[in-house]
């Protein structure tokens, strides 16, 4: 046999030997940033629900947007997150700067495991929103959840502090 014919055979034998030695084994997977059964959207909504801030903005809304939001909520309850995203995207075409609508879309992005988009939407919602109250808490909890997914513990810790800053206590009345 000529050396040209032997080269591929020798290379194959060498690779097989190295593979058996563990040279090509992948590194052990890093521990997941969040528990597999953790419901990030439930944590986000709980952050808003537990905010007893005196600030809670409820905007007047176009009836078409209301209908699309209702449709999206039904789709989400039935587990059809893609349809929910489509309905919210249509609503955002009508009201592109509605902070609560942007946050709802961020939560659906979480359901669809699109964490980068979810974080961008939550930040835009916070920028356009009241920056206090339940919506603010949901915005920052979304960022907590996306940072946890990215295994960015420092970023998640910083975002948690912002969740707490969303609360505006009422004036004591005697």
C-alpha positions in Angstrom: 0.0 0.0 0.0 1.1 3.5 -0.7 1.3 6.2 2.0 -1.6 8.0 0.4 -3.8 5.0 1.0 -2.5 4.5 4.6 -2.9 8.1 5.7 -6.8 8.0 6.0 -6.6 4.6 7.7 -4.0 5.8 10.2 -6.0 9.0 10.9 -9.2 7.0 11.5 -7.4 4.7 13.9 -5.8 7.6 15.8 -9.2 9.4 16.1 -10.9 6.2 17.3 -8.1 5.7 19.9 -8.4 9.3 21.1 -12.1 9.1 21.3 -11.9 6.1 23.5 -9.4 7.9 25.8 -11.9 10.6 26.5 -10.0 13.4 24.7 -13.2 14.4 22.8 -15.6 14.1 25.7 -17.6 17.2 26.4 -17.3 19.0 29.6 -19.9 18.3 32.2 -23.0 20.5 31.8 -23.1 23.4 34.1 -25.8 23.2 36.8 -29.0 24.7 35.5 -29.5 28.3 36.5 -33.1 27.7 37.6 -35.0 24.6 38.7 -36.5 22.7 35.8 -40.0 23.0 37.4 -39.7 26.8 38.0 -42.5 28.8 36.4 -40.8 32.1 35.5 -44.1 33.7 34.3 -45.8 32.8 37.6 -42.9 34.4 39.5 -43.2 37.5 37.3 -46.9 37.9 37.8 -46.6 37.2 41.5 -44.1 40.1 41.8 -46.7 42.4 40.4 -49.5 40.9 42.4 -47.6 41.3 45.7 -46.7 44.9 45.0 -49.1 46.9 47.2 -47.8 50.1 45.9 -50.1 53.2 45.8 -49.1 53.5 42.1 -51.1 51.3 39.7 -51.6 52.7 36.3 -54.6 51.3 34.3 -54.6 52.9 30.8 -57.7 53.4 28.7 -57.5 51.0 25.8 -58.6 50.7 22.2 -61.4 48.0 22.1 -59.5 46.1 19.3 -56.5 45.9 21.6 -58.7 44.7 24.4 -60.1 41.9 22.2 -56.6 40.9 21.1 -55.4 40.8 24.7 -58.4 38.6 25.7 -57.7 36.3 22.8 -54.0 36.1 23.8 -55.0 35.3 27.4 -57.2 32.5 26.2 -54.5 31.1 23.9 -52.0 31.2 26.8 -54.4 29.4 29.1 -54.8 26.7 26.5 -51.0 26.4 26.1 -50.9 27.9 22.6 -48.2 30.4 23.2 -47.4 31.0 19.5 -51.0 32.1 18.9 -50.9 34.3 22.1 -47.7 35.9 20.7 -49.4 36.5 17.4 -52.4 38.2 19.0 -50.2 40.4 21.2 -48.0 41.3 18.2 -51.2 42.5 16.4 -52.2 44.5 19.5 -48.7 46.0 19.5 -49.2 47.1 15.9 -52.2 49.2 17.1 -50.6 50.4 20.4 -46.8 50.0 20.0 -45.9 51.9 23.1 -48.4 50.4 25.6 -46.2 49.4 28.6 -48.6 46.8 29.9 -49.0 45.3 26.5 -45.2 45.1 26.0 -44.9 43.4 29.4 -47.6 40.9 28.4 -45.6 40.1 25.2 -42.4 39.7 27.3 -44.1 37.1 29.4 -45.2 35.2 26.3 -41.6 35.4 25.0 -40.6 33.7 28.3 -43.1 31.0 27.6 -41.6 30.6 24.1 -38.1 30.5 25.7 -37.1 33.6 23.8 -35.3 35.2 26.8 -33.4 37.8 24.9 -36.6 39.2 23.4 -38.4 39.0 26.8 -35.7 41.1 28.4 -35.8 43.7 25.7 -39.6 44.0 25.8 -39.6 44.2 29.6 -37.0 47.0 29.6 -38.9 48.9 26.9 -42.1 48.5 29.0 -40.3 49.9 32.0 -38.8 52.8 30.0 -42.3 53.8 28.7 -44.2 52.9 31.9 -44.7 54.5 35.3 -41.5 53.0 36.7 -43.3 52.3 40.0 -46.0 49.9 41.0 -47.0 46.4 39.9 -46.0 46.8 36.2 -42.6 48.0 37.3 -42.2 45.0 39.5 -43.2 42.7 36.7 -40.7 44.4 34.4 -37.8 43.9 36.7 -38.9 40.4 37.7 -38.8 39.5 34.0 -35.2 40.7 33.9 -34.5 38.7 37.0 -35.8 35.6 35.3 -33.9 36.2 32.0 -30.7 36.8 33.9 -31.2 33.6 35.8 -31.7 31.8 32.5 -28.4 33.3 31.3 -26.8 32.1 34.5 -26.0 35.7 35.4 -26.4 35.7 39.1 -25.0 39.2 39.5 -27.4 40.6 37.0 -30.3 38.7 38.6 -29.3 40.1 42.0 -29.2 43.6 40.7 -32.6 43.2 39.0 -34.1 41.9 42.3 -33.1 45.2 44.0 -34.9 47.1 41.3 -38.1 45.0 41.9 -38.0 46.2 45.5 -37.6 49.8 44.3 -40.8 49.6 42.3 -42.9 49.8 45.5 -44.2 53.2 46.5 -45.7 53.2 50.0 -48.8 55.2 50.6 -49.0 58.2 52.9 -50.1 57.1 56.4 -53.5 58.4 57.2 -54.6 58.7 60.8 
